[in-house]
């Protein structure tokens, strides 16, 4: 290896995006704890809890059921009061099959089945199950969703 290759390689271990095996295990553990905190927070506080889990950054977006629900963090945060007025209670659970894929020391993808029961202000209940995926980011001393996607299990439609 020439001197240029040695110089380039010497900088590899100081790369802030380098993910050591120790940090990989830490990110996995931290994101799993974050997912459980999200489920607990949404169950105890309802939709207002989402405010602390969604990134307010312009990079944030959320898609659901094949549509862009929120194009950025500000639009998601702005919608939370309307959700809180419409939903009286929310019981949420992230699946035991939570998958975490650490990408960098401060970014990870998570994916999990979820089950949620929402009680609307009028008393109607919505029982929903599906799959949730998100990119999580460690920023400002905490994990948050940088983007999110919800897909709901829909019964198959009979085709004639």
C-alpha positions in Angstrom: 0.0 0.0 0.0 1.4 3.4 -1.0 1.7 6.3 1.4 -1.6 7.8 0.1 -3.4 4.6 0.9 -1.9 4.5 4.4 -3.0 8.1 5.0 -6.5 7.4 3.8 -6.8 4.2 5.8 -5.5 5.9 9.0 -8.5 8.2 8.9 -11.0 5.3 8.7 -11.2 4.7 12.4 -11.8 8.4 13.2 -14.7 8.6 10.8 -17.7 9.8 12.9 -20.0 7.6 10.8 -17.9 4.5 11.6 -20.0 2.0 13.5 -18.1 -0.2 16.0 -19.5 -3.5 17.2 -19.9 -2.0 20.6 -21.9 1.0 19.2 -23.9 -1.3 17.0 -25.1 -3.2 20.2 -25.7 0.1 22.0 -27.8 1.5 19.1 -29.8 -1.7 18.9 -30.6 -1.6 22.7 -31.3 2.2 22.6 -33.7 2.0 19.7 -35.5 -1.0 21.2 -36.0 1.1 24.4 -37.1 4.0 22.3 -39.8 1.9 20.6 -41.1 0.7 23.9 -41.1 4.3 25.2 -43.2 5.4 22.2 -45.8 2.6 22.7 -46.0 3.5 26.4 -46.1 7.2 25.9 -48.8 7.0 23.2 -50.9 4.7 25.4 -50.6 6.9 28.5 -50.8 10.3 26.9 -52.6 9.7 23.6 -51.7 11.5 20.4 -50.0 14.4 22.1 -47.1 12.1 23.0 -46.2 12.0 19.3 -44.8 15.5 19.6 -41.8 14.4 21.5 -41.1 11.4 19.1 -41.3 13.1 15.7 -38.4 15.2 14.5 -39.4 18.7 13.7 -36.8 18.9 11.0 -37.6 19.5 7.3 -36.1 16.0 6.6 -38.9 14.3 8.5 -41.8 12.8 6.5 -44.5 10.2 7.2 -46.3 8.0 4.8 -49.4 5.9 5.5 -51.4 3.6 3.3 -49.6 4.6 0.1 -49.9 8.4 0.7 -47.6 11.1 2.0 -49.3 12.0 5.3 -46.8 14.7 6.4 -44.1 16.2 4.1 -42.0 17.5 7.0 -41.8 17.7 10.8 -43.6 21.0 11.1 -46.7 19.7 9.4 -46.7 16.6 11.5 -46.4 18.6 14.7 -49.1 21.0 13.6 -51.5 18.1 13.1 -51.1 16.7 16.6 -53.7 19.0 18.3 -56.4 17.9 15.8 -55.5 14.3 16.5 -55.8 14.9 20.2 -59.2 16.5 19.8 -60.5 13.5 17.7 -59.0 10.7 19.7 -59.9 10.2 23.4 -57.7 7.2 24.2 -55.1 5.2 22.4 -53.7 1.8 23.3 -50.6 1.1 21.3 -48.2 -1.8 21.3 -45.1 -2.4 19.2 -44.5 -6.1 18.2 -42.2 -8.5 19.9 -40.6 -9.0 16.5 -39.0 -5.6 16.5 -36.2 -5.4 14.0 -33.4 -2.8 14.4 -30.8 -2.1 11.8 -28.1 0.3 13.1 -26.7 2.3 10.1 -24.4 4.8 11.8 -23.8 5.8 15.4 -26.8 8.0 15.3 -29.1 6.5 12.7 -31.0 3.2 12.7 -33.9 1.7 10.8 -36.6 0.0 12.9 -39.5 -2.2 11.8 -42.2 -3.9 13.8 -45.7 -5.2 13.7 -48.0 -3.0 15.7 -51.5 -3.1 17.2 -53.5 -0.1 18.2 -56.9 0.5 19.6 -58.1 4.1 19.3 -61.2 5.4 21.0 -62.6 8.4 19.3 -64.3 11.2 21.3 -67.8 9.9 20.3 -66.9 6.5 21.8 -66.3 4.6 18.5 -63.3 2.3 18.6 -60.9 1.5 15.8 -58.9 -1.7 16.2 -56.0 -1.6 13.9 -53.0 -3.8 13.2 -50.2 -3.5 10.7 -46.6 -2.9 10.1 -44.5 0.2 11.1 -41.1 1.2 9.7 -39.0 4.2 10.5 -35.6 5.7 10.4 -34.7 6.8 13.9 -32.1 9.5 14.6 -30.2 10.3 17.8 -30.3 14.1 17.9 -30.3 16.6 20.7 -29.6 13.9 23.3 -32.5 11.6 22.4 -33.8 9.2 19.7 -36.6 10.4 17.5 -38.3 9.5 14.2 -36.6 11.0 11.2 -39.3 9.4 9.0 -42.0 6.9 9.4 -44.4 4.6 7.4 -47.5 2.9 8.6 -49.3 0.1 6.7 -52.5 -1.4 7.9 -53.5 -5.0 7.4 -56.5 -4.9 5.1 -58.7 -8.0 4.5 -58.4 -9.3 1.0 -61.0 -8.0 -1.5 -62.9 -10.7 -3.4 -62.4 -10.4 -7.1 -65.0 -11.8 -9.5 
